[in-house]
Amino acid sequence: MVSITHKSTTLRKAIATALVTVSKETTIVAIRNRTVPKGDIFEFSRAAGLLAIKKTSDLIPDCHPLPIEYAGINYEIDGLSILIRVEVHTIYKTGVEVEAMHGASLVALTIYDMLKPIDKGVEISHIRLEEKKGGKTDLRYELASELKTAVIICSDSISAGINKDFTGELIIDKLAGFGIQPQKISTIADDFESIQAMAKELSNAGFQLVLFSGGTGLSPRDITPDAIAPLLDKEIPGIMETARSYGQQRMPYAMLSRGIAGFIGDMLVLTLPGSPSGATESMDALFPSVLHVFKVKEGKRHDQ
């Protein structure tokens, strides 16, 4: 089973449809008049569909068990066809498109089973996903590849050549997954003046997204947030609150990170932990949804 431990919980929705076609008008009349010998096909198949939605992970091996927050099953008769529409919602780490299609499939099969004694020409067709919402693809920023981006590692030992930088490489790989290629990658010491000077230089050079990694903890040399905070024109507390909450669910010390985030002019600054795991978890928590701030800066609404 594929790991979803790195994903964030969001509201996810899916709509699937299926088509059942009968061969004669008398079958439709029996359906409308509720005179099908096996019973009301809509009520029976709705119950079967709800069970199918809930039991998807029991029958499809790679599907994760997940909470079903809402399931709706509707029908539309058009000529000799019955259109089945199944909508499923969850608040979880992975989507419900398979659950919706599984539900639509079993609704269609139940209708087929109930109609076959009176109509040997019933057919099932066009089981498909119509719509899905709530995954990372919905949160992508279309112009991410155009963002002028910098990754700055704050570390005495790495800047002195004593230790190798693994964290920066991981951050760059994560950014690449969103189409972002940093124009500047640099390492500086854990020094107040150096950090401030770098931030001012990047802002003056027109950078739009800067990730500082390192110096967000509690040791005497961890001063990255202290250096960045006075430069912020607009702090965004929710960004690093989200990262800390995400991290705390995975290890008990994430609450000790003092990372901050906000704008210096038009430049978004994120201060991430220096450890490889802390930095990558922060990236998983924040991206791509954090890129929405650039839409907001453009004056677009949250639903656009």
N, C-alpha and C positions, 0 to 999 in steps of 0.2 A: 504494500500500500504506500502511495506517495506521501511524503511528509508534508504536512501543512502547519507545522509548529511555528514557522516563521511568518505566517500570514496574520493579518489583523482582522478582528471581528467587525463586520459591517452588515447593514441591511442588504439582503440579496433577494432578487425576485426573478422568476422565470415563468414564461407562458408557453405551453405546448398545445398543439392541436392534432386531431386525428379525424379522418372522414370514414363514415360507414355509409355504404350505398346499398339500397335494397333494389329488388328487381321488379316490383309491382306496386301499384297505388294502394291496393288493398292492405299491404303491410303497413303503409303509412297511416291508413285509416285506423287499423288496429292499435297502432302506437298512440295516436291522438286520443282514441276512445278508451285507452287503457284496457283493451280486451285481449292482449297477448296472453296465451295460456300460461306462460311461466310467470306472469306478473307485470308490474309496472317497470318497463326497462330502464327508465331514467332513475328511479329510486334505487333499484338493485345495483345498477352499474355505478351510480354515485358512491354507494357504500364500498363497492369493490375498488373503485379508484382511490378513495381515501386510504384504504388499507394498503394498496400498492405504493402510494406515495410514502407512507410511513415505513414500509418494509423494504424499500429500495436497497438499502445497504446489506440486507440479509440475503439478497438474491444476486446482486451484481458485485463481484468480489472486491473491486478496487474503489467502490464508493464508500465514503466515510459516513458513519452514523452521525446524524445531525438533528437538531430540534426543528420541528415543523411548527412555525408560528401561525401560519395561515394556509389553508388550501381551499380553493373554490373550483367547482366543476359546473360548467354550463353547457347547454345544448341549443342548437338552432336547426330547424328542419327547413330545407330548401329543396323543393321538388322531391326527388327520391333519395336525397342525401341528408345525413345527420352530421352536422359539424360539432365536434366535441372540443371544448376549450377548457384547459386545465391551467390554473394559476397557483403558484406556490411561493411562499415567502419564508425566509429564515433570517435570524441575526446570528451569523456564524462566520467561520473563516473560509468556507468554500461554498460554491454556488449550488443551486437546486434545479439546474436544467435537466439532469438525468431523472430526478424525482418527478418533475413535471411530465417528461416524456413517458416514463414508466407508468404514471397514473393514466395518461391518455391512452396508452396501449392496452391497459387492462380494462378500462372503461369500454373501449372498442370491442375487445374480446368478449366481455360480458354481454354486450348488446348482441354480438354475433351469436353467442350461445343461446340467448333467449329467443332470437328470431328464427333460428334454423329450422324449428319444427313447422313453421308456416311459410318459410321462404328459403328455398335452396340456392338462391342466387345472390345472397348477401356478400358484399366484399368490403374489406378494410384497406384503406390506402392513405397515403400522405401523412404519416405520423412524423411530425417535425417540430423543431424548436422555432417558435415565432419571435421570441424576445427574451433577453436576459439583461439584468441590471445589477450593479452593486460590486462588481469585481474591479480589479486594478485598471482594466482597460477603460472603465468609465471615468477614471480619475486622472488619466494622462493629460499632460499639458502639450497641446499640439506643437508649440514652438520651443519645446525643451532643447532640441538640438541647436537652437540659435542662442541659447543663454551663454553669456560670457562668464565662464566658471573658473574658480581657482580652488585648489586643495592645498591647505597649509598644515604641515605637521609641526606641532610644538613639542620639542623634546631636546633636553640637554644632551643626552647620550647619542641620539641619532644625528643631531646637527654636528656633533663632534666626531662622528664616524666610528663610534664605539659599538653601537648596535645597528642592525639592519632594520629598515622600515618595512614592516609587513602590513601595518594598518592602512597606510596610504594606498598600497596596491589594491587592498580589498575595497576601499572606498571608490577608487577609480573604476574597478570592475562593476561595482553596483551602479554607479552613474552610467556606465556604458549600456547597461540594461534598459535605461530610459532614454537612450540616444544622446546622452550628454558627454561631451569630450572636453575635459578641462584644458583651458588655454595656458594655465600656469599651475605648476606643481612645485612646491618649495618646502624646505625644512628650516625651522628657526629654533633658537633656544627658548627655554621657558623664562622669558625675560619680559617684564612689563612694557618697557619702552619699545622693544623689538616687535612685540605683538601689536601694539598700537600703531607703530610706524607702518607695519605691513598692511593693516586694515585701512589706514588712510591712503596709502599708495594704491591699493586695489580700488577703493572707492573713486579716487581721482582719475583712475585709468578706465572707468566705465564698466567695471565688473558688476554683474547682476546677482551672482550666486557664489558665496564663499563658504567653504567648510573648513573650520579650524578643528583639528583633532589633537587632543592631549591637553593636560593641565586643567581638567574640570573636577578633579577630586579634592582631597583635604590635606594633602601633604604641603609643606612650606613652599615648595616650588610650583604648586598648582595654582596659577594666577590668571589663566586665560579668561575666565568669565569676569574677573576683576578688571582686566585691561580692556575688554570689549564693552562692558556695561556703560561706562561714561560716554562712549562714542555713539550709542544707539539713539536715533531720533524717535524710534517707535519700537518698543519691545513687544514681542508676541509670546506671552507666557505659556499659552496652550501648546506650543510646539514641543518644548522640552518636557512639559508635564506629560504629554503623550508618550514621549520616548522613555521617560522614567517609569511610567505605569506599565508600558510594554515590557521593559527590562525587568521590572520587579516580579512579573509573572514567571520569569525564567531563571532568575537568581536573586538572592536576598539582599545584595549590596547595591543594586541599581539606585536605590533611594539616596545614596550618598553622593551621587553625581550632582554637580552644581551648574551644569550646562545651561546656557541662555541662548535666546534667538531673537532676532529683530532686524529692523532696517537701519542701515547707515546711508542716508540719502535714499537712492533707489536700489541699493545693494542689500540683498538678504544675506544675513550672516547666521550660520549655525555653528555652535561649539559642541563638538562630539567628544565622547571619551577617547582616550588614547589606546586602550586595549583593543586588540583585533575583534574580540567578541562583543565588547561594548559598542564599538563603532558600527559594526555590521548590524547588530540588533537595533541600534538607533536608526540606521538607514532603512531597515525593514519596517520599522514603526512609522517613519515619516514619509517615505517615498512610495508612490508618486503624488500622494495627496497634498503634500506640502507645496508642490508646484502650483497649486491653485491660487496661491497668493499673487502670482503674476497676472492671472486673469482678473483678480480683484483690483490690482494696480491699474489694469487697463479699463476699469470701470464696468466690468461684466458682473452679472448677478451670479449667485452660487449655483443656480440651476442651469446655467448656460454651458 
